[in-house]
Amino acid sequence: MRRFSFHRRNGIVYCQLFNAAAGRYSSAKSTGTKDPDEALLVAAGWLQNGVPSGRGHKPRPVVEAFTLDAMLAAMRAATFGRDDAARVLGVLKDRGFIDHSTLKGGPSAELVVDFLRRSWTENGPYVLERRAYGHTLTKRHIRESAAIIERYWAEPFAGVRLGDLKRNDIKAALVRLSESGLSAGTVNKAFGSLSAPLGWAFRNDIIAEDPSEGVPRFSALVAKKGILEDEELAALLKMEWADARAKAAFMVAATTGMRRGEVTALQARDIGEDRLFVRHSWNDDDRLKSPKNGEEREAALLPEVRRALLDLLATNPHGAGAEAFVFYGAYPDRPLDGQIISRVFDEALVRLSLGEKYEAAKDEEKDSARAAWKARGLSFHSLRHGYAKRMADRLDVEQAMKATGHLSRAMLEHYADHKTKEDFAAVAAASADAFGTVLAFRKGA
């Protein structure tokens, strides 16, 4: 093949150089002259000094120009496949020439919102893999996460593909959520519903990088945890409550630190002579499930609290078999709604504030009392914090953590070999010491 090929356009001579690597002539470039001899000299100069690469740019060496032509020819060939395209896109992205590198029809081309919706389903690949590795993802958590996707991410990421989602896109969306008035905790929870599936997608080679990595979480002042004073505990115990089940639940939570779901899940078989066996927790989506940390534990049971539970069990209209719920509801297979317990507890606090004035009090007075308790950070869950505080004052760290069951899996495994009868005895003694002044123990209870 000749090294040059010439032709005219409007009288001007154009030249194409033969690229042996590509097996074809390069694109035509103007020599800037109408004279064939001068055009030949210009072309020879290109071979020696470089090929023009555009106005304002230095001539490109022929080897580079030929290499680029060969690359372009290869990309136009029928043998150029998806893997080749991915490599080219990767180089362009690394060089900063493009921001996104999503292959059409590839896994990273899935729309972000569609991927998130698919992730937060019972049979979604993210959920199935997490459960396969022993992680607890409850039905409630899946349902709440799916709702978060619709509430906070469906609009800002509409039409965006997985491979095109950038870290700055996520940051901007989070800032908008924060500026809309949402609390830092809510914004961070929304971020978690997004970052968890994205991290999974990166680890499974669906996307080339995790755009949520390095995105900071919003900080917030930790709300003060309300704790009832001893005299307040004593007054609540002496008071007549609107529902005996709620009062018994209050006694259990205050003296064991059990979570509300763990309290409502208690069955007749869980009541021991001096302890409660915390085997389950309850929510309406998952029904009976493992406690929050995934491990069963034992909680010291004070005599007066045990008597209250046995009295309550005796009134269960569904029977008192081993699997009967202590805090029974309208149906034998479901315990009392935890929300009812919380509402009755909150109203008991209002009654405590208003005393004899409660029955005649106006709604404004009751609302004011509720606001005062809320300002102190008091809720049914705060009973757990009060118990933890009392145990921390009387026990060493390991014993206090066992008493509340407030352990991560790693910490639980770390301390599991050291769980002894002496530990339980220490917790029982500490509980008796902490609540002995507010509970009137009855002999033989």
PAZAKOL-739690 format. One line per 10 residues: number of its first residue (from 1); their letters; for each residue x, y, z of C-alpha. Coordinates in nm, 4 decimals, always signed. Layout:
NUM = a = X Y Z | ...
END
This chain:
1 = mrrfsfhrrn = +0.0000 +0.0000 +0.0000 | +0.1175 +0.3548 -0.0738 | +0.2053 +0.5588 +0.2327 | -0.0068 +0.8480 +0.1039 | -0.3410 +0.8851 -0.0628 | -0.4412 +1.2246 -0.2061 | -0.7671 +1.3702 -0.3297 | -0.9100 +1.7163 -0.3870 | -1.1937 +1.9019 -0.2185 | -1.2811 +2.2368 -0.3715
11 = givycqlfna = -0.9353 +2.2418 -0.5296 | -0.7474 +2.1830 -0.2003 | -0.5373 +1.8672 -0.1761 | -0.6306 +1.6357 +0.1152 | -0.4041 +1.3585 +0.2340 | -0.4623 +1.0262 +0.4076 | -0.1775 +0.8342 +0.5685 | -0.1779 +0.4568 +0.5554 | -0.1995 +0.2985 +0.9040 | -0.0564 -0.0522 +0.8839
21 = aagryssaks = -0.1743 -0.1330 +1.2406 | -0.5331 -0.0565 +1.1474 | -0.4986 -0.1878 +0.7911 | -0.6603 +0.1256 +0.6515 | -0.5961 +0.4862 +0.5607 | -0.6419 +0.7538 +0.8258 | -0.9093 +1.0207 +0.8014 | -0.8343 +1.2879 +0.5394 | -0.6596 +1.6085 +0.6450 | -0.6108 +1.9245 +0.4436
31 = tgtkdpdeal = -0.2563 +1.9987 +0.3284 | -0.3555 +2.3633 +0.2816 | -0.2373 +2.3766 -0.0777 | -0.3675 +2.3184 -0.4296 | -0.0235 +2.2142 -0.5602 | +0.0292 +1.8330 -0.5603 | +0.4072 +1.8651 -0.5146 | +0.3674 +2.0950 -0.2164 | +0.1040 +1.8593 -0.0762 | +0.3532 +1.5716 -0.0964
41 = lvaagwlqng = +0.6118 +1.7736 +0.0976 | +0.3493 +1.8586 +0.3661 | +0.2579 +1.4913 +0.4025 | +0.6242 +1.3945 +0.4344 | +0.6588 +1.6575 +0.7074 | +0.3694 +1.5005 +0.8933 | +0.5503 +1.1690 +0.9003 | +0.8601 +1.3375 +1.0423 | +0.7148 +1.6062 +1.2731 | +0.3661 +1.4793 +1.3644
51 = vpsgrghkpr = +0.0114 +1.4946 +1.2324 | -0.1999 +1.8080 +1.2951 | -0.4471 +1.7366 +1.5779 | -0.6635 +2.0462 +1.5690 | -0.6351 +2.4220 +1.5961 | -0.4322 +2.5277 +1.8989 | -0.2910 +2.1793 +1.9619 | +0.0558 +2.0486 +1.9016 | +0.1011 +1.7970 +1.6200 | +0.0529 +1.4397 +1.7373
61 = pvveaftlda = +0.3323 +1.1907 +1.6612 | +0.2349 +0.9577 +1.3805 | +0.2695 +0.6522 +1.6062 | +0.0124 +0.7957 +1.8503 | -0.2204 +0.9007 +1.5726 | -0.1972 +0.5578 +1.4119 | -0.2558 +0.3895 +1.7519 | -0.5698 +0.5922 +1.8074 | -0.6944 +0.5089 +1.4586 | -0.6267 +0.1417 +1.5259
71 = mlaamraatf = -0.8243 +0.1641 +1.8510 | -1.1177 +0.3302 +1.6781 | -1.1068 +0.0686 +1.4040 | -1.1059 -0.2082 +1.6645 | -1.4093 -0.0567 +1.8398 | -1.5985 -0.0457 +1.5115 | -1.5221 -0.4119 +1.4414 | -1.7865 -0.6787 +1.4971 | -1.5567 -0.8617 +1.7363 | -1.5528 -0.5671 +1.9807
81 = grddaarvlg = -1.7631 -0.6904 +2.2765 | -1.9119 -0.5729 +2.6075 | -1.6025 -0.6566 +2.8092 | -1.3912 -0.4520 +2.5687 | -1.6335 -0.1616 +2.5988 | -1.6213 -0.1821 +2.9780 | -1.2416 -0.1609 +2.9713 | -1.2474 +0.1423 +2.7431 | -1.5066 +0.3162 +2.9596 | -1.3008 +0.2381 +3.2677
91 = vlkdrgfidh = -0.9945 +0.4053 +3.1176 | -1.1936 +0.7125 +3.0131 | -1.3424 +0.7375 +3.3608 | -1.0033 +0.6968 +3.5281 | -0.8627 +0.9708 +3.3061 | -1.1478 +1.2005 +3.4065 | -1.2903 +1.2380 +3.0569 | -1.6298 +1.1003 +3.1613 | -1.8194 +1.0947 +3.4906 | -2.0220 +0.7801 +3.4355
101 = stlkggpsae = -1.9502 +0.4459 +3.2756 | -2.2736 +0.2498 +3.2585 | -2.2991 -0.0199 +2.9946 | -2.6378 -0.0471 +2.8273 | -2.8235 -0.3517 +2.9531 | -2.5646 -0.4314 +3.2206 | -2.6452 -0.4751 +3.5928 | -2.5270 -0.1238 +3.6725 | -2.7750 +0.0143 +3.4168 | -3.0670 -0.0730 +3.6449
111 = lvvdflrrsw = -3.2470 +0.2323 +3.7779 | -3.1448 +0.3172 +4.1342 | -3.5017 +0.3283 +4.2616 | -3.5891 -0.0061 +4.0986 | -3.2796 -0.1616 +4.2539 | -3.3647 -0.0271 +4.6002 | -3.7235 -0.1464 +4.5746 | -3.6023 -0.4903 +4.4707 | -3.3459 -0.4949 +4.7512 | -3.5979 -0.4249 +5.0267
121 = tengpyvler = -3.8250 -0.7214 +4.9639 | -3.8465 -1.0542 +5.1439 | -3.6942 -1.2374 +4.8472 | -3.4586 -0.9633 +4.7322 | -3.0970 -1.0734 +4.6765 | -2.9664 -0.8316 +4.9407 | -3.2029 -0.9651 +5.2095 | -3.1478 -1.3295 +5.1143 | -2.7698 -1.2967 +5.1287 | -2.7749 -1.1140 +5.4636
131 = rayghtltkr = -2.9939 -1.3824 +5.6147 | -2.7787 -1.6574 +5.4645 | -2.4838 -1.5146 +5.6562 | -2.6808 -1.5172 +5.9797 | -2.7778 -1.1508 +5.9993 | -3.1217 -1.0647 +6.1345 | -3.3409 -0.8633 +5.9019 | -3.6924 -0.8588 +6.0396 | -4.0038 -0.8174 +5.8300 | -4.0675 -0.4895 +6.0091
141 = hiresaaiie = -3.7221 -0.3579 +5.9182 | -3.7711 -0.4590 +5.5545 | -4.1150 -0.2967 +5.5418 | -3.9932 +0.0251 +5.7041 | -3.6913 +0.0437 +5.4726 | -3.9119 -0.0059 +5.1671 | -4.1330 +0.2785 +5.2871 | -3.8275 +0.5017 +5.3322 | -3.7251 +0.4391 +4.9714 | -4.0631 +0.5611 +4.8487
151 = rywaepfagv = -4.0729 +0.8541 +5.0883 | -3.7223 +0.9938 +5.0472 | -3.5400 +0.8427 +4.7474 | -3.7956 +0.7782 +4.4732 | -3.8096 +1.1425 +4.3665 | -3.4463 +1.2645 +4.3848 | -3.3094 +0.9543 +4.2111 | -3.5864 +0.9090 +3.9531 | -3.4324 +0.8066 +3.6198 | -3.0797 +0.7712 +3.7641
161 = rlgdlkrndi = -2.8983 +0.4473 +3.6899 | -2.6878 +0.2594 +3.9442 | -2.3646 +0.3117 +3.7562 | -2.4352 +0.6834 +3.7235 | -2.5059 +0.7548 +4.0916 | -2.2336 +0.9743 +4.2371 | -2.1256 +1.0468 +4.5910 | -2.2107 +1.4141 +4.5501 | -2.5620 +1.3200 +4.4363 | -2.6168 +1.1380 +4.7646
171 = kaalvrlses = -2.4681 +1.4190 +4.9714 | -2.6899 +1.6762 +4.8028 | -2.9999 +1.4629 +4.8585 | -2.9155 +1.4169 +5.2262 | -2.8623 +1.7890 +5.2720 | -3.2026 +1.8566 +5.1192 | -3.3613 +1.6118 +5.3602 | -3.1911 +1.7806 +5.6522 | -3.2957 +2.1253 +5.5343 | -3.6556 +2.0049 +5.5044
181 = glsagtvnka = -3.6718 +1.9859 +5.8830 | -3.6082 +1.6157 +5.9380 | -3.4074 +1.5224 +6.2449 | -3.0509 +1.4011 +6.2082 | -3.1621 +1.0571 +6.3249 | -3.4284 +1.0350 +6.0551 | -3.1878 +1.1511 +5.7839 | -2.9288 +0.8968 +5.8948 | -3.1903 +0.6208 +5.8952 | -3.2895 +0.7178 +5.5411
191 = fgslsaplgw = -2.9235 +0.7075 +5.4413 | -2.8871 +0.3603 +5.5905 | -3.1697 +0.2257 +5.3738 | -2.9729 +0.3493 +5.0732 | -2.6121 +0.2762 +5.1721 | -2.6654 -0.0854 +5.2798 | -2.7892 -0.2093 +4.9378 | -2.5329 +0.0051 +4.7542 | -2.2518 -0.1477 +4.9570 | -2.3883 -0.4914 +4.8773
201 = afrndiiaed = -2.4021 -0.4047 +4.5048 | -2.0370 -0.2980 +4.5106 | -1.9253 -0.6131 +4.6924 | -2.1095 -0.8226 +4.4351 | -1.9510 -0.6459 +4.1345 | -2.2774 -0.4885 +4.0214 | -2.1257 -0.1400 +4.0385 | -1.7610 -0.0431 +4.0036 | -1.7562 +0.1657 +4.3218 | -1.9771 +0.2313 +4.6218
211 = psegvprfsa = -2.1016 +0.5916 +4.5926 | -2.2211 +0.5901 +4.9547 | -1.8746 +0.5169 +5.0909 | -1.7265 +0.8215 +5.2593 | -2.0580 +1.0077 +5.2835 | -2.0663 +1.1486 +5.6390 | -2.3612 +1.0968 +5.8673 | -2.5358 +1.3885 +6.0322 | -2.4523 +1.4490 +6.3953 | -2.7153 +1.5314 +6.6530
221 = lvakkgiled = -2.7407 +1.6053 +7.0190 | -2.8311 +1.2862 +7.1999 | -3.1595 +1.3340 +7.3788 | -3.1367 +1.3010 +7.7541 | -3.2700 +0.9678 +7.8731 | -3.5397 +1.0184 +8.1340 | -3.5207 +0.8165 +8.4544 | -3.7919 +0.7865 +8.7169 | -3.6919 +0.8638 +9.0741 | -3.7477 +0.6002 +9.3431
231 = eelaallkme = -4.0406 +0.7896 +9.4913 | -4.2009 +0.8147 +9.1461 | -4.1601 +0.4415 +9.0912 | -4.3165 +0.3736 +9.4302 | -4.6095 +0.6062 +9.3582 | -4.6770 +0.4417 +9.0227 | -4.6751 +0.0986 +9.1845 | -4.9293 +0.2053 +9.4481 | -5.1555 +0.3703 +9.1922 | -5.4585 +0.2092 +9.0298
241 = wadarakaaf = -5.3955 +0.1814 +8.6568 | -5.6496 +0.1788 +8.3761 | -5.5240 -0.1662 +8.2682 | -5.3692 -0.4208 +8.5036 | -5.1714 -0.5690 +8.2160 | -4.9999 -0.2371 +8.1493 | -4.9128 -0.1991 +8.5169 | -4.7607 -0.5470 +8.5286 | -4.5665 -0.4704 +8.2119 | -4.4381 -0.1546 +8.3799
251 = mvaattgmrr = -4.3221 -0.3595 +8.6804 | -4.1352 -0.6032 +8.4557 | -3.9674 -0.3337 +8.2434 | -3.8704 -0.1213 +8.5432 | -3.7145 -0.4092 +8.7394 | -3.5556 -0.6115 +8.4557 | -3.4742 -0.3562 +8.1839 | -3.6547 -0.5694 +7.9246 | -3.7621 -0.4034 +7.6020 | -4.1338 -0.3592 +7.5378
261 = gevtalqard = -4.1356 -0.6229 +7.2631 | -3.9620 -0.8677 +7.4987 | -4.2168 -0.7951 +7.7724 | -4.5205 -0.8507 +7.5516 | -4.3665 -1.1737 +7.4168 | -4.3470 -1.3351 +7.7620 | -4.5241 -1.6693 +7.7853 | -4.6222 -1.8766 +8.0883 | -4.3217 -2.1053 +8.0372 | -4.0873 -1.8060 +8.0646
271 = igedrlfvrh = -4.1687 -1.7444 +8.4323 | -3.9166 -1.9181 +8.6571 | -3.8860 -1.9241 +9.0323 | -3.6390 -1.6383 +9.0486 | -3.5898 -1.5410 +8.6867 | -3.7559 -1.4643 +8.3579 | -3.6337 -1.6462 +8.0477 | -3.6098 -1.3826 +7.7735 | -3.6510 -1.6064 +7.4711 | -3.8485 -1.3889 +7.2320
281 = swndddrlks = -3.9531 -1.0448 +7.1262 | -4.2765 -0.9560 +6.9490 | -4.3756 -0.7285 +6.6656 | -4.6807 -0.7509 +6.4429 | -4.4803 -0.8201 +6.1270 | -4.2485 -1.0938 +6.2528 | -4.4601 -1.2086 +6.5478 | -4.2431 -1.4091 +6.7884 | -3.8798 -1.3588 +6.7010 | -3.5433 -1.3670 +6.8731
291 = pkngeereaa = -3.4545 -1.0856 +7.1142 | -3.2791 -0.7869 +6.9627 | -2.9248 -0.9165 +7.0100 | -3.0245 -1.2579 +6.8726 | -2.9478 -1.4412 +7.1962 | -3.1678 -1.5604 +7.4797 | -3.0892 -1.4407 +7.8312 | -3.2200 -1.4566 +8.1861 | -3.3523 -1.1616 +8.3852 | -3.3676 -1.1593 +8.7645
301 = llpevrrall = -3.7311 -1.1811 +8.8760 | -3.8273 -1.0152 +9.2028 | -4.0919 -1.1927 +9.4142 | -4.3552 -0.9181 +9.3934 | -4.3166 -0.8943 +9.0174 | -4.3486 -1.2709 +8.9856 | -4.6689 -1.2632 +9.1885 | -4.8119 -0.9915 +8.9628 | -4.7353 -1.1999 +8.6534 | -4.8909 -1.5160 +8.7991
311 = dllatnphga = -5.2008 -1.3207 +8.9032 | -5.2273 -1.1796 +8.5532 | -5.1776 -1.5208 +8.3945 | -5.4600 -1.6582 +8.6060 | -5.6985 -1.4095 +8.4440 | -5.6019 -1.5045 +8.0868 | -5.9315 -1.5854 +7.9100 | -5.7440 -1.8020 +7.6591 | -5.6024 -2.0360 +7.9253 | -5.2715 -2.0598 +8.1068
321 = gaeafvfyga = -5.0852 -2.3245 +7.9061 | -4.7092 -2.3134 +7.8633 | -4.7312 -2.1006 +7.5476 | -5.0036 -1.8676 +7.6755 | -4.9080 -1.5024 +7.6597 | -4.8777 -1.3439 +8.0036 | -4.9851 -1.0093 +7.8563 | -5.2776 -1.1537 +7.6674 | -5.4674 -0.9756 +7.3947 | -5.8023 -1.0286 +7.2249
331 = ypdrpldgqi = -5.6769 -1.3393 +7.0444 | -5.4871 -1.6377 +7.1881 | -5.2099 -1.6185 +6.9283 | -5.1345 -1.2474 +6.9795 | -5.0283 -1.0618 +7.2943 | -5.1505 -0.7218 +7.4034 | -5.0565 -0.4431 +7.1625 | -4.7425 -0.2732 +7.2911 | -4.8841 +0.0649 +7.1920 | -5.1648 +0.0161 +7.4435
341 = isrvfdealv = -4.9091 -0.0480 +7.7172 | -4.7232 +0.2702 +7.6267 | -5.0424 +0.4790 +7.6194 | -5.1590 +0.3525 +7.9572 | -4.8125 +0.4159 +8.1025 | -4.8105 +0.7705 +7.9662 | -5.1528 +0.8318 +8.1171 | -5.0331 +0.6930 +8.4505 | -4.7587 +0.9556 +8.4476 | -5.0187 +1.2267 +8.3893
351 = rlslgekyea = -5.2279 +1.0892 +8.6771 | -4.9161 +1.0929 +8.8945 | -4.8575 +1.4598 +8.8147 | -5.2156 +1.5735 +8.8750 | -5.2963 +1.3472 +9.1679 | -5.6480 +1.3961 +9.3024 | -5.7073 +1.6689 +9.0439 | -5.6766 +1.4182 +8.7576 | -6.0447 +1.3282 +8.7179 | -6.1596 +1.6910 +8.7092
361 = akdeekdsar = -5.8614 +1.8224 +8.5131 | -5.9192 +1.9872 +8.1781 | -5.7535 +1.8604 +7.8616 | -5.5154 +2.1578 +7.8671 | -5.3919 +2.0604 +8.2133 | -5.3393 +1.6994 +8.1108 | -5.1567 +1.8071 +7.7947 | -4.9316 +2.0288 +8.0042 | -4.8491 +1.7361 +8.2333 | -4.7720 +1.5145 +7.9342
371 = aawkarglsf = -4.5425 +1.7800 +7.7917 | -4.3560 +1.8016 +8.1219 | -4.2903 +1.4269 +8.1276 | -4.1863 +1.4334 +7.7624 | -3.9446 +1.7169 +7.8354 | -3.7814 +1.4880 +8.0902 | -3.7428 +1.2217 +7.8230 | -3.9807 +0.9815 +7.9940 | -4.1419 +0.7020 +7.7931 | -4.2005 +0.3311 +7.8476
381 = hslrhgyakr = -3.8638 +0.2596 +7.6857 | -3.6929 +0.4948 +7.9325 | -3.7667 +0.2364 +8.2037 | -3.4887 +0.0354 +8.0431 | -3.2467 +0.3255 +8.0825 | -3.3443 +0.3657 +8.4462 | -3.2792 -0.0011 +8.5111 | -2.9444 +0.0135 +8.3303 | -2.8416 +0.3149 +8.5389 | -2.9327 +0.1396 +8.8644
391 = madrldveqa = -2.7472 -0.1762 +8.7644 | -2.4410 +0.0183 +8.6478 | -2.4213 +0.1759 +8.9919 | -2.4175 -0.1658 +9.1594 | -2.2451 -0.4071 +8.9185 | -1.9318 -0.4273 +8.7113 | -1.9628 -0.3561 +8.3385 | -1.9890 -0.7166 +8.2210 | -2.2576 -0.8056 +8.4738 | -2.4585 -0.4916 +8.3983
401 = mkatghlsra = -2.4491 -0.5609 +8.0243 | -2.5691 -0.9172 +8.0802 | -2.8484 -0.7909 +8.3006 | -2.9865 -0.5663 +8.0262 | -2.8976 -0.7843 +7.7268 | -2.7577 -0.4691 +7.5683 | -2.4813 -0.6458 +7.3752 | -2.3540 -0.6611 +7.0222 | -2.2929 -1.0112 +6.8912 | -1.9166 -0.9679 +6.9200
411 = mlehyadhkt = -1.9427 -0.8516 +7.2787 | -2.1802 -1.1326 +7.3641 | -1.9365 -1.3890 +7.2282 | -1.6556 -1.2222 +7.4190 | -1.8346 -1.2515 +7.7502 | -2.0211 -1.5781 +7.6920 | -1.7502 -1.7965 +7.8474 | -1.7620 -1.5937 +8.1675 | -2.1346 -1.6164 +8.2369 | -2.1572 -1.7816 +8.5782
421 = kedfaavaaa = -2.4068 -1.8455 +8.8539 | -2.2256 -1.5816 +9.0536 | -2.3045 -1.3253 +8.7853 | -2.6760 -1.3991 +8.8043 | -2.6665 -1.3925 +9.1830 | -2.5003 -1.0516 +9.1681 | -2.7696 -0.9212 +8.9327 | -3.0467 -1.0597 +9.1524 | -2.8933 -0.9011 +9.4615 | -2.8489 -0.5698 +9.2825
431 = sadafgtvla = -3.2123 -0.5767 +9.1653 | -3.3366 -0.6475 +9.5170 | -3.1215 -0.3630 +9.6484 | -3.2340 -0.1206 +9.3781 | -3.6071 -0.1882 +9.4027 | -3.6475 -0.3147 +9.7573 | -3.7571 +0.0302 +9.8727 | -4.0301 +0.0638 +9.6110 | -4.1692 -0.2913 +9.6084 | -4.3417 -0.4293 +9.9152
441 = frkga = -4.2272 -0.7904 +9.9057 | -4.4744 -1.0479 +10.0326 | -4.3485 -1.3627 +10.1918 | -4.4161 -1.6701 +9.9907 | -4.4706 -1.4713 +9.6704
END
